[in-house]
Amino acid sequence: MIKHNLLEKITMLLNVKKRGNSLSVIIPKEMAVSMNIEDGDNLFATKTPSGYEISAYDPDFAKKMEVARRGMKKYHNALIELAK
Protein backbone atom coordinates (compact mmCIF):
# COMPACT_ATOMS: atom_id res chain seq x y z
CA MET A 1 0.00 0.00 0.00
CA ILE A 2 1.34 3.45 -0.94
CA LYS A 3 0.16 6.69 0.69
CA HIS A 4 1.11 10.25 -0.27
CA ASN A 5 1.24 13.04 2.31
CA LEU A 6 1.40 16.84 2.05
CA LEU A 7 5.21 16.90 1.94
CA GLU A 8 5.25 14.78 -1.23
CA LYS A 9 6.81 11.90 0.66
CA ILE A 10 5.72 8.40 -0.25
CA THR A 11 4.96 5.99 2.58
CA MET A 12 5.07 2.27 1.83
CA LEU A 13 3.74 -0.46 4.07
CA LEU A 14 6.41 -3.10 4.76
CA ASN A 15 5.81 -6.57 6.18
CA VAL A 16 7.91 -7.94 9.04
CA LYS A 17 8.55 -11.70 9.10
CA LYS A 18 10.22 -13.85 11.76
CA ARG A 19 13.33 -15.67 10.47
CA GLY A 20 14.79 -17.86 13.20
CA ASN A 21 15.66 -15.54 16.09
CA SER A 22 15.61 -12.43 13.87
CA LEU A 23 13.04 -10.30 12.10
CA SER A 24 13.16 -9.53 8.36
CA VAL A 25 11.52 -6.71 6.46
CA ILE A 26 10.11 -7.58 3.04
CA ILE A 27 10.87 -4.81 0.54
CA PRO A 28 8.44 -4.64 -2.39
CA LYS A 29 9.95 -4.83 -5.89
CA GLU A 30 8.81 -1.26 -6.70
CA MET A 31 10.72 0.06 -3.68
CA ALA A 32 13.83 -2.05 -4.42
CA VAL A 33 13.94 -0.73 -7.99
CA SER A 34 13.48 2.85 -6.78
CA MET A 35 16.29 2.42 -4.22
CA ASN A 36 18.50 0.62 -6.78
CA ILE A 37 19.05 -2.31 -4.42
CA GLU A 38 19.11 -6.04 -4.94
CA ASP A 39 19.60 -9.26 -3.00
CA GLY A 40 22.70 -9.09 -0.80
CA ASP A 41 22.98 -5.27 -0.70
CA ASN A 42 23.30 -3.47 2.61
CA LEU A 43 20.90 -0.82 3.85
CA PHE A 44 21.59 1.81 6.49
CA ALA A 45 19.13 2.72 9.25
CA THR A 46 19.48 6.22 10.68
CA LYS A 47 17.63 7.16 13.86
CA THR A 48 15.57 10.33 13.43
CA PRO A 49 13.18 12.13 15.80
CA SER A 50 10.24 10.39 14.11
CA GLY A 51 11.72 6.87 14.02
CA TYR A 52 14.22 5.39 11.57
CA GLU A 53 15.11 6.28 7.99
CA ILE A 54 16.25 3.34 5.86
CA SER A 55 18.51 4.13 2.92
CA ALA A 56 21.04 2.56 0.56
CA TYR A 57 23.15 5.71 1.14
CA ASP A 58 26.35 4.90 3.03
CA PRO A 59 27.42 8.04 4.93
CA ASP A 60 30.90 6.62 5.65
CA PHE A 61 31.50 5.89 1.95
CA ALA A 62 30.23 9.36 1.04
CA LYS A 63 32.78 10.95 3.41
CA LYS A 64 35.59 8.89 1.86
CA MET A 65 34.49 9.86 -1.65
CA GLU A 66 34.47 13.55 -0.70
CA VAL A 67 38.07 13.26 0.53
CA ALA A 68 39.01 11.47 -2.71
CA ARG A 69 37.30 14.17 -4.83
CA ARG A 70 39.18 16.94 -3.02
CA GLY A 71 42.46 15.08 -3.58
CA MET A 72 41.71 14.53 -7.28
CA LYS A 73 40.90 18.22 -7.69
CA LYS A 74 44.01 19.37 -5.81
CA TYR A 75 46.38 16.96 -7.59
CA HIS A 76 44.61 16.96 -10.98
CA ASN A 77 47.74 17.73 -13.03
CA ALA A 78 49.86 15.16 -11.18
CA LEU A 79 47.22 12.49 -11.73
CA ILE A 80 47.13 13.27 -15.47
CA GLU A 81 50.91 12.89 -15.63
CA LEU A 82 50.79 9.62 -13.70
CA ALA A 83 48.15 8.27 -16.08
CA LYS A 84 50.50 8.69 -19.08
Contacts in CASP RR format, 6 or more apart in sequence:
PFRMAT RR
TARGET T0000
AUTHOR 0000-0000-0000
METHOD contacts of the structure
MODEL  1
MIKHNLLEKITMLLNVKKRGNSLSVIIPKEMAVSMNIEDGDNLFATKTPS
GYEISAYDPDFAKKMEVARRGMKKYHNALIELAK
1 12 0 8 1.000
1 13 0 8 1.000
2 10 0 8 1.000
2 11 0 8 1.000
2 12 0 8 1.000
2 13 0 8 1.000
3 10 0 8 1.000
3 11 0 8 1.000
4 10 0 8 1.000
4 11 0 8 1.000
5 11 0 8 1.000
12 28 0 8 1.000
12 30 0 8 1.000
12 31 0 8 1.000
14 25 0 8 1.000
14 26 0 8 1.000
14 27 0 8 1.000
14 28 0 8 1.000
15 25 0 8 1.000
15 26 0 8 1.000
16 23 0 8 1.000
16 24 0 8 1.000
16 25 0 8 1.000
16 26 0 8 1.000
17 23 0 8 1.000
17 24 0 8 1.000
17 25 0 8 1.000
17 26 0 8 1.000
18 24 0 8 1.000
27 35 0 8 1.000
27 37 0 8 1.000
32 38 0 8 1.000
35 55 0 8 1.000
35 56 0 8 1.000
36 56 0 8 1.000
37 43 0 8 1.000
37 56 0 8 1.000
41 56 0 8 1.000
42 56 0 8 1.000
42 58 0 8 1.000
43 54 0 8 1.000
43 55 0 8 1.000
43 56 0 8 1.000
44 54 0 8 1.000
44 55 0 8 1.000
44 56 0 8 1.000
44 57 0 8 1.000
44 58 0 8 1.000
44 59 0 8 1.000
45 52 0 8 1.000
45 53 0 8 1.000
45 54 0 8 1.000
46 52 0 8 1.000
46 53 0 8 1.000
46 54 0 8 1.000
46 55 0 8 1.000
46 59 0 8 1.000
72 79 0 8 1.000
END
